[in-house]
Amino acid sequence: MTPTVPTTEPSEVYAGTTVTWTKEFSDFPADTYTLKYEFHNTTNTNNFTVTTTASGLDFLVYCEPDETEEWTAGDYEWFALASLGNDTYIAGKGTITVLGDPTSGSTVRVLSHARTVLAKIRAVIEGTADSSVMMYTINGRSLQRRTLKELREMESDYAGRVAEEEKSEAIDRGETSSGLITGSFGSAS
């Protein structure tokens, strides 16, 4: 059975697996323009490019496992760049999470944005942050020169976000939890 090819960019993919989708950009038809996707992570290391082929008026992205196994797990911003001659336009942009290669046998877990930021905040509060953490910036929020009160407020905010993620993950695993503790008591003798 051939899987259905999505018609939009995925929000997450696994390294080491086949990754494919089609995309139509009405202002940049595939019979006229070429298109490539540029992926950049927050440190601007391990960036990569994905080329497309024309499929009617749509662009087809098809990456084989030997290509995606080179992708480093993490969060990336992507740009769809349409070109015609010497002109290049941003046809679209978004974000994607590359998850670890499930075939590698590695137990590396990619942390979500909230978990990553929470760990960085706690490292600053505990005084164990290295210089890269002391200057850590994500989504316009910087940990540099924050008061302890501000750090505690940020910690509380991100701890709540992580708790929500953990609830969602538990539900995805089929676990249920109402947050209530229940029990029964027998009659007193």
N, C-alpha and C positions, 0 to 999 in steps of 0.2 A: 504494500500500500504506500503510495506517495503522499507525504504530508502536505497540507495546504500551505502555500507560501503566503506569509503575511503581506499586506499592502501598505505597511507603514514601518517606520524604524522601531526596533524592539527597545524596551526600557532596560532589559538585562539579557545577557548572553553568557554562555559558558565557553571558556577557552578550550581548545582541543575538540570542539564539535563543529558540525556543519552549521553555518549561519547564513541565512538567505532571507531576502525580502524584495518586494518591488515597490516602486514609488513613482507617482506621477506628479510632476510640477507643471501646472498648466501654462505658466509663463516661460518655461524652459523645456519644450518637447524633446524627447529623446531622439527624434529623427533629425534634429537640428543641432542640439547641444551635446557636449560630453559632460559627464558628472563624476565627481569623486567625493568621497567622504574623508575628512580629516578628523582624527580623534586625538584630543589633548587632555592629559590628566593634570591635576593641580600642581604638580612639581615640574611639568613640562619635560618629563623624562618618560621613556617608554611610549611615546606618541606613535601612532601608526596611521596609514592611509589605506583606504579600500577603494578600488576602482569598480566601475559599473559597466554594464553592457546595455545596449538598447534592446528593448522588447516591445515592439510597436511604439507607442508614445510614452511608455513607461521605461524606467531604468531598473535593471535587475542587478541586485547585489547577490553574489554567490561566493562564499568563502569556505574552502575545504578545511578539514581538521588540521592538516599539516600547516596551514597558514595561521589558523586561530590559536594553535598551541603556543605560538610565539607571543600572543597577547598577554600582558601582565594584568593580573587581577586588580581591580580598583574602579574608581569613579572617573568618568571621562565626559568632557563636553565635545559634541560633534558639530561639524559644519558640513553641509552639503554644498559643494562648490560647482556651479554650472559654468562651463566655458564655451565660448564661440570665438574662434580666432585668438586675438590677443586679449579679449575681454573675459573677465571672471566675475561672477556674481554669487552672492550668498543666497542660495535657493531655500535653505532651511537650516535650523540649528536646534539642538536639544541636548539632553544628557542620556548617558547609558552607563550601566554598571557591568563590568566584565567580571564574572565569577571564576573561581579556580577551575582548572581542568579536572573533571570528574574521573578521567581515565588515568590520571597520574599517580593515584594512590596517596597523594598528599593530603594531609589533614589541615592544610592552611585554610583558615576561615577569613573571608573578606568582611571586614567590619563595615556596618552602615555608616552613613554620615553622622548620625546622632551618636552612635557608639564611639566613633573616632573622636569627635569633639568632646564628648564627656570624659574620655580617657585623658585627653590633653588638658582639660580644665582641672581635673583631679590631680594631674601631675604638677601643675602650677601651684595649686592649693597646698599640696604636700611638700612643696619645695624640692621636688625631684626632677623638675623639668630641665631638659638640656636647652642649649641656646636656640635650637630650631623650634622647640615647643614654646619658648618664651616669646617668639616672634610669629607664632602660628596664626594664620589668617584664613578664614573660610567663610564664604558667603558674606563678605564685608564685615565680619565680626573678628576682632583681633583680641588675643589674650595678652598682648603687650601692654604694660602699665595699667592694668585693671586693679581696682581696689578689691580687698578681700570680700567686701559686701557684694560688689558686682560679680565677682567670681562665684560666690555662693548662689546668687540669683540665677546666673547662667547654669550652674551645676544643677539646681533644682529644675529648671526648664528642660535641660537635656536629659536628666534622669527620668522625667515624666515621658519624654519622647521615647526613650529606650524601653520603659515599662510598657508603653502602648505597642511597640514593635514586638516585645516578648509575648504579650497577650495574643497578638495576631499570629505569630509563629506557632504558638501553642494550639490555637484554633486550627491552623493549617495542618498540624500533625494529628488532629482529631481529638485533642485534649479539650475538655471543657472545664471552665472554672467561673463561677459566679462571683467569686470573691467572698463568699459566705462560708463560715465554718459551721458544719452541721454535726449533730450527734444525737444520741438517744440516751435517756437515763432510765434505768429500771426503777421499780418501786422500792422505797425504803423498807427494810424489814424491821 
